[in-house]
Every structure is written in C-alpha cells, then in structure tokens.
Amino acid sequence: QVQLVESGGGLVQPGGSLRLSCATSGSTSSIYAMGWYRQAPGKQRELVARIFSSGTTNYSNSAKGRFTISRDNAKNTVYLQMNSLKPEDTALYYCSLLTPLGINHWGQGTQVTVSS
C-alpha cells in the first residue's frame, strides 16, 4: 500500500514563498512519475508540476518560472518550491504517485492560501 503525506502548506502573502513536501512510504518501488496537483474551490483539479523517474520535469504554464519540483530519493520525498506566489495560487495541493501500470495514488492534500 502506497502512502503519500503532504506538508508545508499555509498562509503566505502575495510574493512570498512556500515549500511543499510529500513523503512517500509503502510499495513505492515502481514509480513512473511524481506530481503536484491543485484544486481551488469550484474548479477542477489541475496538474502543477511533475517529475518522471528519468528526472524529466514538466510544469503548467502558471507554474513555469515560479515553481520547482524536485525529489530526494534517499528520503523518498518530493518537493515543490513555490516562489512569487499569487492569490490565484490559493488551492488545496495534492501529491500524486503514478505507477508504470497507470495507477495514481494521492495524498490527503495541504492547503495553500495566498492573501494579504
């Protein structure tokens, strides 16, 4: 059983930074990609950033240039460094783990609120 636990969310002022962490445990030997998604109230869940087992990364247009996804394989942890945060970044952020068979596992989410 795969478990994903996000942390690092909170309240930050516009222009500020946050670093989200996703600690993984369980049967994580088969990973195709790890990703961060977000869902704002009344909106669909959307991809923010993703890192493949090869190390390749991709980002949504809104995240490019401001967010950076990284991983620490020794700690089984994936990070999302978010800089220059905007009010429209306010959302519940989810960590995901995608297996080579196409199974997606999700964390419980961590709230990010950008407000003055």
KAUR-V561768 format. One record per pair of residues at least 12 apart in sequence whose ideal C-beta (glycine too) atoms are under 8 Angstrom apart, sorted by the first residue. I is the first residue (numbers start at 1). J is the second residue. D is the distance in Angstrom with one decimal. If there is no record, write none. Layout:
# KAUR-V561768
<<I	J	D> <I	J	D>>
This chain:
# KAUR-V561768
<<1	26	4.8> <1	27	6.5> <2	24	6.9> <2	25	7.6> <2	26	4.5> <2	27	5.7> <2	28	5.9> <2	97	5.9> <2	105	4.4> <3	24	7.0> <3	25	4.7> <3	26	4.9> <4	22	5.6> <4	23	7.4> <4	24	5.6> <4	95	4.8> <4	96	7.4> <4	97	6.0> <4	105	6.1> <4	106	6.6> <4	107	3.6> <5	22	7.0> <5	23	4.9> <5	25	7.8> <5	107	6.0> <5	108	7.4> <6	20	6.2> <6	21	7.0> <6	22	5.2> <6	93	6.7> <6	94	7.0> <6	95	4.9> <6	107	4.5> <6	108	6.9> <6	109	6.2> <6	110	4.1> <7	20	7.2> <7	21	5.1> <7	23	7.5> <7	110	6.1> <8	20	4.2> <8	21	5.0> <8	110	6.3> <9	93	6.3> <9	110	3.4> <9	111	4.8> <9	112	4.8> <9	113	8.0> <10	111	7.6> <10	112	7.1> <10	113	7.3> <11	113	4.7> <11	114	8.0> <11	115	6.7> <12	85	5.6> <12	112	7.5> <12	113	7.4> <12	114	5.7> <13	114	7.3> <13	115	7.3> <13	116	5.3> <14	85	6.4> <14	86	6.0> <14	87	6.1> <14	114	5.8> <14	115	7.6> <14	116	5.9> <15	84	6.1> <15	85	6.8> <16	85	5.3> <16	114	7.4> <17	81	7.2> <17	82	6.2> <17	83	4.7> <17	84	7.7> <17	85	6.7> <18	82	5.0> <18	85	6.7> <18	112	6.3> <19	79	5.9> <19	80	7.0> <19	81	5.0> <19	82	7.1> <20	36	6.8> <20	79	6.6> <20	80	4.3> <20	82	7.0> <20	93	5.9> <20	95	7.7> <20	110	6.2> <20	112	7.5> <21	77	5.7> <21	78	7.5> <21	79	5.6> <22	34	7.1> <22	36	7.5> <22	77	6.4> <22	78	4.5> <22	79	7.5> <22	80	7.9> <22	95	3.4> <22	107	6.1> <23	75	7.5> <23	76	6.5> <23	77	5.1> <24	76	4.6> <24	77	7.0> <24	78	7.3> <24	97	6.3> <25	76	6.7> <28	76	6.2> <28	97	6.8> <30	99	5.1> <30	100	5.6> <30	101	7.7> <31	53	5.5> <31	97	6.0> <31	98	7.4> <31	99	6.8> <32	52	6.8> <32	53	6.1> <32	98	4.8> <32	99	5.8> <32	100	4.7> <32	102	8.0> <33	50	5.3> <33	51	6.5> <33	52	4.6> <33	53	6.8> <33	97	7.9> <33	98	4.6> <34	50	7.1> <34	51	5.4> <34	69	7.8> <34	71	6.4> <34	78	4.5> <34	95	7.2> <34	96	6.9> <34	97	5.6> <34	98	7.5> <35	47	6.2> <35	48	7.5> <35	49	6.5> <35	50	3.8> <35	51	7.3> <35	69	7.7> <35	95	7.5> <35	96	4.6> <35	98	6.9> <36	48	4.5> <36	49	5.0> <36	50	7.5> <36	69	6.3> <36	78	7.6> <36	80	4.6> <36	93	6.0> <36	94	7.2> <36	95	6.1> <36	96	7.5> <37	93	7.2> <37	94	4.7> <37	96	6.0> <38	89	7.7> <38	91	3.8> <38	92	6.6> <38	93	4.8> <38	94	7.0> <38	112	7.5> <39	91	5.7> <39	92	5.2> <39	94	7.1> <39	109	7.9> <40	88	8.0> <40	90	6.4> <40	91	4.2> <40	92	7.7> <43	91	7.9> <45	94	7.0> <46	60	6.6> <47	60	5.8> <48	60	5.5> <48	62	7.8> <48	63	5.1> <48	67	6.5> <48	80	7.0> <48	93	7.2> <49	63	5.5> <49	67	5.7> <49	68	7.8> <49	69	3.9> <49	80	6.2> <50	69	6.9> <51	69	4.9> <51	70	7.2> <51	71	5.8> <51	78	6.8> <57	69	5.5> <62	88	7.6> <62	89	7.8> <66	82	6.7> <66	83	5.3> <66	84	4.8> <66	85	7.7> <67	80	6.0> <67	81	6.6> <67	82	5.0> <67	83	7.2> <68	80	7.4> <68	81	4.5> <68	83	8.0> <69	81	7.9> <78	95	6.5> <80	93	7.3> <82	112	7.4> <85	112	7.7> <85	114	4.6> <86	114	6.0> <87	114	5.0> <87	115	6.3> <88	114	7.8> <89	112	6.4> <89	114	5.1> <90	112	6.3> <90	113	5.1> <90	114	5.1> <90	115	7.1> <91	111	8.0> <91	112	6.1> <92	109	4.4> <92	110	7.3> <92	111	5.5> <92	112	7.7> <93	109	6.3> <93	110	5.4> <93	111	7.6> <93	112	5.4> <94	106	5.6> <94	107	5.7> <94	108	8.0> <94	109	4.8> <95	107	4.1>>
